[in-house]
Amino acid sequence: MKDGLFTHRKGMQVLCFFAVLSLLLVSCGCTQLPAGSQPTPVVTVTQPDSTHILITYPGSPQTDKLVELEISITDSNGKVTTKSMGSRLATTPIQYGSSYQITGSFDGKDRVYVTGYFSDGSQKTIIDTTI
């Protein structure tokens, strides 16, 4: 009977390998964000009062090459205000913790649309929200 156990040694090694591999793959799912949770926002938008909107860039590793934030605000009357934080021509990224305050008449629902421009020439919609 002893000989029978050791004749399948290679098959047992393969089985153990796949068992360990399967456990590793399943356990990797435990490190992902829970369903419904959001990653840290790249930009935050706040409205301290009816005449100011504050755009804050706390910074993140995904945006370490961000050189410009183009901010477009459409107020409740349809007036569009576009401002830039940083410059597409810059070689240094926007500093973490930077903020930009926009003044206007923001007493209704206002749409804030922010586009990020990166030093590699790419661009991405950072936020599109109504406040």
N, CA, C and O atoms as a GROMACS GRO file, in nm:
protein
  524
    1MET      N    1   0.080  -0.119   0.000
    1MET     CA    2   0.000   0.000   0.000
    1MET      C    3   0.086   0.127   0.000
    1MET      O    4   0.048   0.229  -0.057
    2LYS      N    5   0.204   0.119   0.066
    2LYS     CA    6   0.292   0.235   0.068
    2LYS      C    7   0.333   0.276  -0.072
    2LYS      O    8   0.338   0.395  -0.103
    3ASP      N    9   0.362   0.180  -0.156
    3ASP     CA   10   0.406   0.210  -0.291
    3ASP      C   11   0.297   0.285  -0.367
    3ASP      O   12   0.329   0.369  -0.451
    4GLY      N   13   0.171   0.256  -0.339
    4GLY     CA   14   0.060   0.321  -0.406
    4GLY      C   15   0.050   0.470  -0.374
    4GLY      O   16   0.010   0.549  -0.460
    5LEU      N   17   0.085   0.509  -0.252
    5LEU     CA   18   0.078   0.650  -0.213
    5LEU      C   19   0.182   0.734  -0.286
    5LEU      O   20   0.155   0.848  -0.324
    6PHE      N   21   0.302   0.677  -0.305
    6PHE     CA   22   0.410   0.755  -0.362
    6PHE      C   23   0.415   0.750  -0.514
    6PHE      O   24   0.491   0.825  -0.575
    7THR      N   25   0.336   0.665  -0.575
    7THR     CA   26   0.336   0.659  -0.720
    7THR      C   27   0.263   0.779  -0.780
    7THR      O   28   0.282   0.809  -0.898
    8HIS      N   29   0.183   0.846  -0.704
    8HIS     CA   30   0.107   0.962  -0.753
    8HIS      C   31   0.164   1.093  -0.700
    8HIS      O   32   0.091   1.192  -0.687
    9ARG      N   33   0.293   1.095  -0.667
    9ARG     CA   34   0.356   1.213  -0.608
    9ARG      C   35   0.344   1.336  -0.699
    9ARG      O   36   0.311   1.444  -0.650
   10LYS      N   37   0.370   1.323  -0.828
   10LYS     CA   38   0.362   1.437  -0.920
   10LYS      C   39   0.219   1.492  -0.928
   10LYS      O   40   0.198   1.613  -0.932
   11GLY      N   41   0.124   1.401  -0.929
   11GLY     CA   42  -0.015   1.445  -0.934
   11GLY      C   43  -0.054   1.520  -0.807
   11GLY      O   44  -0.130   1.616  -0.813
   12MET      N   45  -0.002   1.476  -0.694
   12MET     CA   46  -0.032   1.542  -0.567
   12MET      C   47   0.033   1.681  -0.562
   12MET      O   48  -0.026   1.774  -0.509
   13GLN      N   49   0.153   1.694  -0.617
   13GLN     CA   50   0.222   1.824  -0.621
   13GLN      C   51   0.143   1.923  -0.707
   13GLN      O   52   0.126   2.039  -0.670
   14VAL      N   53   0.097   1.878  -0.821
   14VAL     CA   54   0.018   1.964  -0.909
   14VAL      C   55  -0.111   2.005  -0.841
   14VAL      O   56  -0.152   2.122  -0.849
   15LEU      N   57  -0.177   1.911  -0.774
   15LEU     CA   58  -0.301   1.942  -0.703
   15LEU      C   59  -0.277   2.045  -0.594
   15LEU      O   60  -0.355   2.140  -0.579
   16CYS      N   61  -0.169   2.029  -0.516
   16CYS     CA   62  -0.136   2.126  -0.410
   16CYS      C   63  -0.104   2.263  -0.470
   16CYS      O   64  -0.145   2.366  -0.416
   17PHE      N   65  -0.030   2.264  -0.581
   17PHE     CA   66   0.003   2.391  -0.646
   17PHE      C   67  -0.123   2.466  -0.685
   17PHE      O   68  -0.135   2.586  -0.658
   18PHE      N   69  -0.217   2.399  -0.749
   18PHE     CA   70  -0.340   2.465  -0.791
   18PHE      C   71  -0.428   2.504  -0.672
   18PHE      O   72  -0.500   2.604  -0.678
   19ALA      N   73  -0.423   2.427  -0.565
   19ALA     CA   74  -0.499   2.463  -0.445
   19ALA      C   75  -0.445   2.592  -0.385
   19ALA      O   76  -0.522   2.681  -0.350
   20VAL      N   77  -0.312   2.604  -0.374
   20VAL     CA   78  -0.250   2.725  -0.320
   20VAL      C   79  -0.275   2.843  -0.414
   20VAL      O   80  -0.307   2.952  -0.368
   21LEU      N   81  -0.263   2.821  -0.543
   21LEU     CA   82  -0.288   2.927  -0.640
   21LEU      C   83  -0.432   2.977  -0.630
   21LEU      O   84  -0.456   3.098  -0.634
   22SER      N   85  -0.526   2.887  -0.617
   22SER     CA   86  -0.667   2.924  -0.604
   22SER      C   87  -0.691   3.006  -0.478
   22SER      O   88  -0.764   3.105  -0.481
   23LEU      N   89  -0.630   2.967  -0.368
   23LEU     CA   90  -0.644   3.043  -0.243
   23LEU      C   91  -0.587   3.184  -0.256
   23LEU      O   92  -0.645   3.280  -0.205
   24LEU      N   93  -0.475   3.196  -0.324
   24LEU     CA   94  -0.416   3.328  -0.346
   24LEU      C   95  -0.507   3.417  -0.430
   24LEU      O   96  -0.527   3.534  -0.398
   25LEU      N   97  -0.562   3.361  -0.535
   25LEU     CA   98  -0.651   3.439  -0.621
   25LEU      C   99  -0.777   3.483  -0.547
   25LEU      O  100  -0.822   3.596  -0.565
   26VAL      N  101  -0.832   3.397  -0.467
   26VAL     CA  102  -0.953   3.431  -0.390
   26VAL      C  103  -0.921   3.536  -0.285
   26VAL      O  104  -1.000   3.627  -0.263
   27SER      N  105  -0.806   3.524  -0.220
   27SER     CA  106  -0.772   3.619  -0.114
   27SER      C  107  -0.740   3.757  -0.170
   27SER      O  108  -0.753   3.855  -0.097
   28CYS      N  109  -0.700   3.768  -0.295
   28CYS     CA  110  -0.673   3.899  -0.354
   28CYS      C  111  -0.798   3.985  -0.359
   28CYS      O  112  -0.789   4.108  -0.352
   29GLY      N  113  -0.912   3.925  -0.369
   29GLY     CA  114  -1.037   4.001  -0.370
   29GLY      C  115  -1.063   4.072  -0.239
   29GLY      O  116  -1.141   4.167  -0.235
   30CYS      N  117  -1.001   4.028  -0.131
   30CYS     CA  118  -1.021   4.089   0.000
   30CYS      C  119  -0.953   4.224   0.011
   30CYS      O  120  -0.984   4.299   0.104
   31THR      N  121  -0.862   4.258  -0.079
   31THR     CA  122  -0.790   4.385  -0.070
   31THR      C  123  -0.855   4.495  -0.155
   31THR      O  124  -0.809   4.609  -0.153
   32GLN      N  125  -0.959   4.462  -0.227
   32GLN     CA  126  -1.027   4.562  -0.310
   32GLN      C  127  -1.121   4.646  -0.224
   32GLN      O  128  -1.160   4.606  -0.115
   33LEU      N  129  -1.157   4.766  -0.278
   33LEU     CA  130  -1.253   4.850  -0.208
   33LEU      C  131  -1.386   4.778  -0.197
   33LEU      O  132  -1.428   4.712  -0.292
   34PRO      N  133  -1.453   4.789  -0.084
   34PRO     CA  134  -1.585   4.728  -0.071
   34PRO      C  135  -1.682   4.788  -0.173
   34PRO      O  136  -1.667   4.903  -0.213
   35ALA      N  137  -1.778   4.712  -0.214
   35ALA     CA  138  -1.876   4.758  -0.312
   35ALA      C  139  -1.946   4.883  -0.259
   35ALA      O  140  -1.988   4.888  -0.144
   36GLY      N  141  -1.958   4.983  -0.345
   36GLY     CA  142  -2.028   5.106  -0.307
   36GLY      C  143  -1.938   5.212  -0.247
   36GLY      O  144  -1.980   5.326  -0.234
   37SER      N  145  -1.814   5.179  -0.209
   37SER     CA  146  -1.726   5.281  -0.152
   37SER      C  147  -1.655   5.354  -0.266
   37SER      O  148  -1.629   5.296  -0.371
   38GLN      N  149  -1.625   5.479  -0.243
   38GLN     CA  150  -1.563   5.563  -0.344
   38GLN      C  151  -1.417   5.590  -0.309
   38GLN      O  152  -1.384   5.604  -0.191
   39PRO      N  153  -1.328   5.597  -0.410
   39PRO     CA  154  -1.190   5.635  -0.381
   39PRO      C  155  -1.184   5.783  -0.343
   39PRO      O  156  -1.280   5.857  -0.363
   40THR      N  157  -1.072   5.826  -0.288
   40THR     CA  158  -1.054   5.965  -0.252
   40THR      C  159  -1.069   6.052  -0.376
   40THR      O  160  -1.007   6.024  -0.478
   41PRO      N  161  -1.152   6.157  -0.368
   41PRO     CA  162  -1.172   6.241  -0.487
   41PRO      C  163  -1.045   6.318  -0.523
   41PRO      O  164  -0.967   6.357  -0.437
   42VAL      N  165  -1.026   6.338  -0.654
   42VAL     CA  166  -0.911   6.413  -0.704
   42VAL      C  167  -0.932   6.561  -0.679
   42VAL      O  168  -0.837   6.634  -0.650
   43VAL      N  169  -1.056   6.607  -0.690
   43VAL     CA  170  -1.092   6.747  -0.670
   43VAL      C  171  -1.217   6.753  -0.584
   43VAL      O  172  -1.309   6.672  -0.601
   44THR      N  173  -1.221   6.848  -0.492
   44THR     CA  174  -1.343   6.870  -0.416
   44THR      C  175  -1.399   7.007  -0.452
   44THR      O  176  -1.325   7.102  -0.476
   45VAL      N  177  -1.532   7.014  -0.456
   45VAL     CA  178  -1.600   7.138  -0.491
   45VAL      C  179  -1.692   7.172  -0.374
   45VAL      O  180  -1.774   7.091  -0.332
   46THR      N  181  -1.676   7.293  -0.321
   46THR     CA  182  -1.763   7.340  -0.214
   46THR      C  183  -1.815   7.478  -0.248
   46THR      O  184  -1.753   7.553  -0.324
   47GLN      N  185  -1.929   7.510  -0.190
   47GLN     CA  186  -1.990   7.642  -0.211
   47GLN      C  187  -2.015   7.704  -0.073
   47GLN      O  188  -2.119   7.681  -0.012
   48PRO      N  189  -1.917   7.784  -0.025
   48PRO     CA  190  -1.931   7.842   0.108
   48PRO      C  191  -2.046   7.942   0.121
   48PRO      O  192  -2.104   7.957   0.229
   49ASP      N  193  -2.080   8.008   0.011
   49ASP     CA  194  -2.193   8.102   0.010
   49ASP      C  195  -2.242   8.118  -0.134
   49ASP      O  196  -2.192   8.051  -0.224
   50SER      N  197  -2.339   8.206  -0.155
   50SER     CA  198  -2.401   8.219  -0.288
   50SER      C  199  -2.317   8.298  -0.388
   50SER      O  200  -2.359   8.317  -0.502
   51THR      N  201  -2.200   8.346  -0.346
   51THR     CA  202  -2.114   8.422  -0.438
   51THR      C  203  -1.978   8.357  -0.462
   51THR      O  204  -1.897   8.411  -0.537
   52HIS      N  205  -1.952   8.242  -0.400
   52HIS     CA  206  -1.821   8.178  -0.415
   52HIS      C  207  -1.835   8.026  -0.433
   52HIS      O  208  -1.920   7.961  -0.372
   53ILE      N  209  -1.750   7.974  -0.519
   53ILE     CA  210  -1.732   7.829  -0.532
   53ILE      C  211  -1.583   7.803  -0.517
   53ILE      O  212  -1.500   7.868  -0.581
   54LEU      N  213  -1.550   7.707  -0.431
   54LEU     CA  214  -1.412   7.675  -0.400
   54LEU      C  215  -1.376   7.538  -0.457
   54LEU      O  216  -1.441   7.438  -0.427
   55ILE      N  217  -1.271   7.536  -0.539
   55ILE     CA  218  -1.220   7.412  -0.598
   55ILE      C  219  -1.089   7.380  -0.525
   55ILE      O  220  -0.998   7.463  -0.520
   56THR      N  221  -1.080   7.260  -0.468
   56THR     CA  222  -0.959   7.219  -0.395
   56THR      C  223  -0.904   7.091  -0.456
   56THR      O  224  -0.977   6.997  -0.486
   57TYR      N  225  -0.773   7.092  -0.474
   57TYR     CA  226  -0.702   6.975  -0.527
   57TYR      C  227  -0.615   6.918  -0.414
   57TYR      O  228  -0.504   6.965  -0.392
   58PRO      N  229  -0.667   6.815  -0.344
   58PRO     CA  230  -0.588   6.758  -0.234
   58PRO      C  231  -0.467   6.678  -0.283
   58PRO      O  232  -0.371   6.659  -0.208
   59GLY      N  233  -0.472   6.632  -0.408
   59GLY     CA  234  -0.362   6.555  -0.463
   59GLY      C  235  -0.384   6.406  -0.446
   59GLY      O  236  -0.452   6.362  -0.354
   60SER      N  237  -0.326   6.330  -0.537
   60SER     CA  238  -0.334   6.184  -0.530
   60SER      C  239  -0.223   6.126  -0.617
   60SER      O  240  -0.176   6.191  -0.710
   61PRO      N  241  -0.181   6.003  -0.587
   61PRO     CA  242  -0.076   5.941  -0.669
   61PRO      C  243  -0.116   5.925  -0.816
   61PRO      O  244  -0.030   5.925  -0.904
   62GLN      N  245  -0.246   5.910  -0.844
   62GLN     CA  246  -0.292   5.893  -0.982
   62GLN      C  247  -0.279   6.022  -1.063
   62GLN      O  248  -0.281   6.019  -1.186
   63THR      N  249  -0.266   6.135  -0.995
   63THR     CA  250  -0.262   6.263  -1.067
   63THR      C  251  -0.134   6.341  -1.038
   63THR      O  252  -0.136   6.464  -1.038
   64ASP      N  253  -0.025   6.271  -1.014
   64ASP     CA  254   0.098   6.342  -0.981
   64ASP      C  255   0.158   6.417  -1.100
   64ASP      O  256   0.251   6.496  -1.082
   65LYS      N  257   0.107   6.394  -1.220
   65LYS     CA  258   0.154   6.466  -1.341
   65LYS      C  259   0.051   6.569  -1.389
   65LYS      O  260   0.058   6.615  -1.503
   66LEU      N  261  -0.044   6.606  -1.302
   66LEU     CA  262  -0.148   6.703  -1.336
   66LEU      C  263  -0.089   6.844  -1.341
   66LEU      O  264  -0.034   6.891  -1.241
   67VAL      N  265  -0.099   6.912  -1.456
   67VAL     CA  266  -0.042   7.046  -1.470
   67VAL      C  267  -0.148   7.155  -1.478
   67VAL      O  268  -0.118   7.272  -1.454
   68GLU      N  269  -0.272   7.119  -1.513
   68GLU     CA  270  -0.377   7.222  -1.520
   68GLU      C  271  -0.513   7.161  -1.489
   68GLU      O  272  -0.544   7.049  -1.529
   69LEU      N  273  -0.593   7.238  -1.418
   69LEU     CA  274  -0.735   7.208  -1.399
   69LEU      C  275  -0.813   7.320  -1.466
   69LEU      O  276  -0.802   7.436  -1.427
   70GLU      N  277  -0.890   7.286  -1.566
   70GLU     CA  278  -0.976   7.384  -1.632
   70GLU      C  279  -1.115   7.371  -1.571
   70GLU      O  280  -1.179   7.266  -1.580
   71ILE      N  281  -1.161   7.478  -1.507
   71ILE     CA  282  -1.286   7.477  -1.432
   71ILE      C  283  -1.391   7.557  -1.508
   71ILE      O  284  -1.371   7.676  -1.534
   72SER      N  285  -1.501   7.492  -1.543
   72SER     CA  286  -1.613   7.562  -1.608
   72SER      C  287  -1.735   7.551  -1.518
   72SER      O  288  -1.775   7.442  -1.478
   73ILE      N  289  -1.792   7.666  -1.487
   73ILE     CA  290  -1.911   7.670  -1.402
   73ILE      C  291  -2.023   7.735  -1.481
   73ILE      O  292  -2.009   7.846  -1.532
   74THR      N  293  -2.135   7.665  -1.490
   74THR     CA  294  -2.255   7.720  -1.553
   74THR      C  295  -2.353   7.749  -1.440
   74THR      O  296  -2.401   7.657  -1.372
   75ASP      N  297  -2.383   7.878  -1.420
   75ASP     CA  298  -2.474   7.912  -1.311
   75ASP      C  299  -2.619   7.885  -1.351
   75ASP      O  300  -2.646   7.845  -1.464
   76SER      N  301  -2.711   7.908  -1.259
   76SER     CA  302  -2.852   7.875  -1.283
   76SER      C  303  -2.915   7.962  -1.391
   76SER      O  304  -3.022   7.928  -1.441
   77ASN      N  305  -2.850   8.073  -1.429
   77ASN     CA  306  -2.900   8.159  -1.536
   77ASN      C  307  -2.840   8.124  -1.672
   77ASN      O  308  -2.875   8.184  -1.773
   78GLY      N  309  -2.749   8.025  -1.674
   78GLY     CA  310  -2.688   7.983  -1.799
   78GLY      C  311  -2.555   8.051  -1.830
   78GLY      O  312  -2.493   8.021  -1.932
   79LYS      N  313  -2.510   8.140  -1.744
   79LYS     CA  314  -2.382   8.210  -1.766
   79LYS      C  315  -2.267   8.114  -1.734
   79LYS      O  316  -2.264   8.052  -1.628
   80VAL      N  317  -2.171   8.103  -1.828
   80VAL     CA  318  -2.057   8.014  -1.812
   80VAL      C  319  -1.933   8.094  -1.773
   80VAL      O  320  -1.899   8.194  -1.837
   81THR      N  321  -1.866   8.048  -1.668
   81THR     CA  322  -1.740   8.108  -1.625
   81THR      C  323  -1.634   7.998  -1.633
   81THR      O  324  -1.651   7.890  -1.576
   82THR      N  325  -1.524   8.026  -1.704
   82THR     CA  326  -1.416   7.929  -1.718
   82THR      C  327  -1.288   7.990  -1.665
   82THR      O  328  -1.247   8.099  -1.706
   83LYS      N  329  -1.224   7.917  -1.574
   83LYS     CA  330  -1.097   7.961  -1.514
   83LYS      C  331  -1.001   7.842  -1.515
   83LYS      O  332  -1.044   7.727  -1.524
   84SER      N  333  -0.873   7.872  -1.505
   84SER     CA  334  -0.772   7.766  -1.502
   84SER      C  335  -0.689   7.775  -1.375
   84SER      O  336  -0.655   7.882  -1.326
   85MET      N  337  -0.658   7.658  -1.324
   85MET     CA  338  -0.568   7.644  -1.211
   85MET      C  339  -0.446   7.571  -1.265
   85MET      O  340  -0.456   7.453  -1.299
   86GLY      N  341  -0.333   7.638  -1.273
   86GLY     CA  342  -0.215   7.581  -1.337
   86GLY      C  343  -0.212   7.616  -1.484
   86GLY      O  344  -0.289   7.701  -1.530
   87SER      N  345  -0.124   7.551  -1.559
   87SER     CA  346  -0.111   7.580  -1.702
   87SER      C  347  -0.068   7.454  -1.777
   87SER      O  348   0.016   7.378  -1.730
   88ARG      N  349  -0.126   7.434  -1.895
   88ARG     CA  350  -0.088   7.320  -1.980
   88ARG      C  351   0.056   7.330  -2.027
   88ARG      O  352   0.118   7.230  -2.063
   89LEU      N  353   0.109   7.451  -2.027
   89LEU     CA  354   0.247   7.473  -2.072
   89LEU      C  355   0.347   7.453  -1.960
   89LEU      O  356   0.468   7.457  -1.983
   90ALA      N  357   0.300   7.432  -1.839
   90ALA     CA  358   0.388   7.416  -1.723
   90ALA      C  359   0.463   7.283  -1.729
   90ALA      O  360   0.416   7.186  -1.788
   91THR      N  361   0.578   7.283  -1.666
   91THR     CA  362   0.654   7.158  -1.655
   91THR      C  363   0.646   7.101  -1.514
   91THR      O  364   0.684   6.986  -1.491
   92THR      N  365   0.597   7.180  -1.420
   92THR     CA  366   0.581   7.130  -1.283
   92THR      C  367   0.432   7.110  -1.256
   92THR      O  368   0.349   7.191  -1.298
   93PRO      N  369   0.399   7.002  -1.187
   93PRO     CA  370   0.257   6.973  -1.159
   93PRO      C  371   0.197   7.070  -1.058
   93PRO      O  372   0.268   7.142  -0.987
   94ILE      N  373   0.064   7.071  -1.052
   94ILE     CA  374  -0.008   7.152  -0.954
   94ILE      C  375   0.027   7.099  -0.815
   94ILE      O  376   0.033   6.978  -0.794
   95GLN      N  377   0.050   7.190  -0.723
   95GLN     CA  378   0.085   7.148  -0.586
   95GLN      C  379  -0.033   7.086  -0.515
   95GLN      O  380  -0.147   7.132  -0.528
   96TYR      N  381  -0.005   6.979  -0.440
   96TYR     CA  382  -0.109   6.917  -0.357
   96TYR      C  383  -0.158   7.022  -0.257
   96TYR      O  384  -0.080   7.100  -0.203
   97GLY      N  385  -0.288   7.022  -0.232
   97GLY     CA  386  -0.347   7.115  -0.138
   97GLY      C  387  -0.383   7.250  -0.197
   97GLY      O  388  -0.432   7.337  -0.126
   98SER      N  389  -0.360   7.268  -0.327
   98SER     CA  390  -0.394   7.396  -0.391
   98SER      C  391  -0.544   7.413  -0.398
   98SER      O  392  -0.619   7.315  -0.405
   99SER      N  393  -0.588   7.537  -0.396
   99SER     CA  394  -0.730   7.565  -0.413
   99SER      C  395  -0.748   7.692  -0.495
   99SER      O  396  -0.658   7.775  -0.505
  100TYR      N  397  -0.866   7.704  -0.553
  100TYR     CA  398  -0.899   7.818  -0.639
  100TYR      C  399  -1.042   7.860  -0.610
  100TYR      O  400  -1.133   7.777  -0.612
  101GLN      N  401  -1.061   7.987  -0.583
  101GLN     CA  402  -1.194   8.038  -0.552
  101GLN      C  403  -1.248   8.118  -0.670
  101GLN      O  404  -1.179   8.204  -0.724
  102ILE      N  405  -1.370   8.088  -0.709
  102ILE     CA  406  -1.434   8.158  -0.819
  102ILE      C  407  -1.550   8.238  -0.762
  102ILE      O  408  -1.631   8.188  -0.684
  103THR      N  409  -1.556   8.364  -0.803
  103THR     CA  410  -1.660   8.454  -0.755
  103THR      C  411  -1.763   8.476  -0.864
  103THR      O  412  -1.729   8.492  -0.981
  104GLY      N  413  -1.890   8.478  -0.825
  104GLY     CA  414  -1.998   8.502  -0.919
  104GLY      C  415  -2.131   8.496  -0.846
  104GLY      O  416  -2.136   8.502  -0.723
  105SER      N  417  -2.238   8.485  -0.922
  105SER     CA  418  -2.372   8.473  -0.865
  105SER      C  419  -2.414   8.327  -0.874
  105SER      O  420  -2.454   8.279  -0.980
  106PHE      N  421  -2.404   8.258  -0.762
  106PHE     CA  422  -2.429   8.114  -0.759
  106PHE      C  423  -2.542   8.081  -0.661
  106PHE      O  424  -2.522   8.003  -0.568
  107ASP      N  425  -2.658   8.140  -0.680
  107ASP     CA  426  -2.766   8.120  -0.584
  107ASP      C  427  -2.864   8.010  -0.623
  107ASP      O  428  -2.957   7.983  -0.547
  108GLY      N  429  -2.847   7.947  -0.737
  108GLY     CA  430  -2.934   7.835  -0.777
  108GLY      C  431  -2.851   7.709  -0.793
  108GLY      O  432  -2.746   7.694  -0.731
  109LYS      N  433  -2.900   7.618  -0.877
  109LYS     CA  434  -2.824   7.496  -0.911
  109LYS      C  435  -2.716   7.534  -1.011
  109LYS      O  436  -2.745   7.588  -1.118
  110ASP      N  437  -2.592   7.505  -0.976
  110ASP     CA  438  -2.479   7.541  -1.061
  110ASP      C  439  -2.403   7.415  -1.101
  110ASP      O  440  -2.374   7.330  -1.018
  111ARG      N  441  -2.372   7.405  -1.231
  111ARG     CA  442  -2.297   7.289  -1.281
  111ARG      C  443  -2.148   7.321  -1.281
  111ARG      O  444  -2.106   7.424  -1.333
  112VAL      N  445  -2.070   7.231  -1.222
  112VAL     CA  446  -1.924   7.247  -1.217
  112VAL      C  447  -1.864   7.132  -1.298
  112VAL      O  448  -1.888   7.015  -1.270
  113TYR      N  449  -1.784   7.168  -1.397
  113TYR     CA  450  -1.720   7.071  -1.485
  113TYR      C  451  -1.570   7.100  -1.483
  113TYR      O  452  -1.528   7.210  -1.520
  114VAL      N  453  -1.489   7.004  -1.440
  114VAL     CA  454  -1.345   7.023  -1.428
  114VAL      C  455  -1.274   6.920  -1.515
  114VAL      O  456  -1.298   6.800  -1.505
  115THR      N  457  -1.185   6.971  -1.601
  115THR     CA  458  -1.103   6.886  -1.686
  115THR      C  459  -0.959   6.896  -1.640
  115THR      O  460  -0.908   7.006  -1.615
  116GLY      N  461  -0.893   6.782  -1.628
  116GLY     CA  462  -0.752   6.780  -1.589
  116GLY      C  463  -0.664   6.758  -1.710
  116GLY      O  464  -0.693   6.674  -1.795
  117TYR      N  465  -0.555   6.835  -1.717
  117TYR     CA  466  -0.457   6.821  -1.824
  117TYR      C  467  -0.326   6.775  -1.761
  117TYR      O  468  -0.283   6.829  -1.660
  118PHE      N  469  -0.263   6.675  -1.824
  118PHE     CA  470  -0.144   6.613  -1.768
  118PHE      C  471  -0.020   6.644  -1.852
  118PHE      O  472  -0.031   6.679  -1.969
  119SER      N  473   0.096   6.631  -1.790
  119SER     CA  474   0.221   6.666  -1.858
  119SER      C  475   0.251   6.577  -1.978
  119SER      O  476   0.331   6.616  -2.063
  120ASP      N  477   0.189   6.460  -1.988
  120ASP     CA  478   0.210   6.372  -2.104
  120ASP      C  479   0.119   6.408  -2.221
  120ASP      O  480   0.119   6.340  -2.323
  121GLY      N  481   0.040   6.517  -2.206
  121GLY     CA  482  -0.049   6.562  -2.313
  121GLY      C  483  -0.190   6.507  -2.303
  121GLY      O  484  -0.277   6.548  -2.380
  122SER      N  485  -0.214   6.415  -2.213
  122SER     CA  486  -0.349   6.358  -2.199
  122SER      C  487  -0.439   6.450  -2.118
  122SER      O  488  -0.392   6.539  -2.047
  123GLN      N  489  -0.568   6.427  -2.129
  123GLN     CA  490  -0.666   6.502  -2.051
  123GLN      C  491  -0.775   6.407  -2.004
  123GLN      O  492  -0.798   6.302  -2.063
  124LYS      N  493  -0.842   6.448  -1.896
  124LYS     CA  494  -0.944   6.362  -1.837
  124LYS      C  495  -1.047   6.448  -1.766
  124LYS      O  496  -1.012   6.548  -1.703
  125THR      N  497  -1.174   6.408  -1.775
  125THR     CA  498  -1.277   6.474  -1.697
  125THR      C  499  -1.257   6.434  -1.553
  125THR      O  500  -1.260   6.316  -1.519
  126ILE      N  501  -1.236   6.532  -1.468
  126ILE     CA  502  -1.210   6.506  -1.326
  126ILE      C  503  -1.339   6.504  -1.246
  126ILE      O  504  -1.360   6.417  -1.162
  127ILE      N  505  -1.426   6.601  -1.274
  127ILE     CA  506  -1.553   6.607  -1.202
  127ILE      C  507  -1.657   6.675  -1.290
  127ILE      O  508  -1.627   6.769  -1.364
  128ASP      N  509  -1.779   6.627  -1.280
  128ASP     CA  510  -1.894   6.685  -1.348
  128ASP      C  511  -2.009   6.672  -1.251
  128ASP      O  512  -2.069   6.565  -1.238
  129THR      N  513  -2.041   6.782  -1.184
  129THR     CA  514  -2.141   6.775  -1.077
  129THR      C  515  -2.224   6.903  -1.072
  129THR      O  516  -2.188   7.004  -1.132
  130THR      N  517  -2.333   6.895  -1.002
  130THR     CA  518  -2.420   7.010  -0.980
  130THR      C  519  -2.423   7.037  -0.830
  130THR      O  520  -2.443   6.947  -0.749
  131ILE      N  521  -2.404   7.165  -0.796
  131ILE     CA  522  -2.411   7.201  -0.654
  131ILE      C  523  -2.513   7.311  -0.633
  131ILE      O  524  -2.534   7.355  -0.520
   0.00000   0.00000   0.00000
